[in-house]
Amino acid sequence: MNGVGWIVLILAALIGAFLFAAISAVLLALLLANVSERLERTDEARRDSYSDL
């Protein structure tokens, strides 16, 4: 494998790692937003049940 082949391989690995990190960050943000929404919904339901007392 010559020098150009190594450079292409390294660039491909770097691009792949960047894409993996970017997709992981987006998925983590979506997961946290979903969990936050569920907790907020549960908290509102609990507040409503206490106001009925």
N, C-alpha and C positions, 0 to 999 in steps of 0.2 A: 504494500500500500504506500503510495507516494505522499508527499506533503499536502497536495490538494485534497486527496481522499481523507486524510486525517482532519483537515480543517472543515470539510463538509460534514464529517461525522460529528465533530465537536459542536458545530453550529446546529445541526439537527437535534443533538441532545439538549443543547441550551434552549432551543425553541420548544421542544417537547416539555422540558421542565417548567418553562414559563407558562405554557398553556395549562399544564397540570395544576400549577399554583393558582393561576387565575380562575380556573373552573372550580377548584376547591374553595377559594375565597367566596365566590358567588354562591355556591351551595351552602356554605357555612352561614352566610348572611341570610339566606332564605330560611334556613333551619331556625336561626335565632329569632327572626321575625315571626315565624309560625309559633314558636314556643311563647314568645312575648304576647302574641294575640290570644293564645289559649289561656295564659295566666290572667290576662286582663279580663277576658270573658268570664272566667271562673270567679274572679274578684268581684265583678259587677253582679253576678248572680248571688254571691254570698251577701253583698251589701243589700240587695233587694230582699233577700230572705230575712235579714235582720230588721229591715224597715217595716216588715209586716208584723213584728212583735208588738 
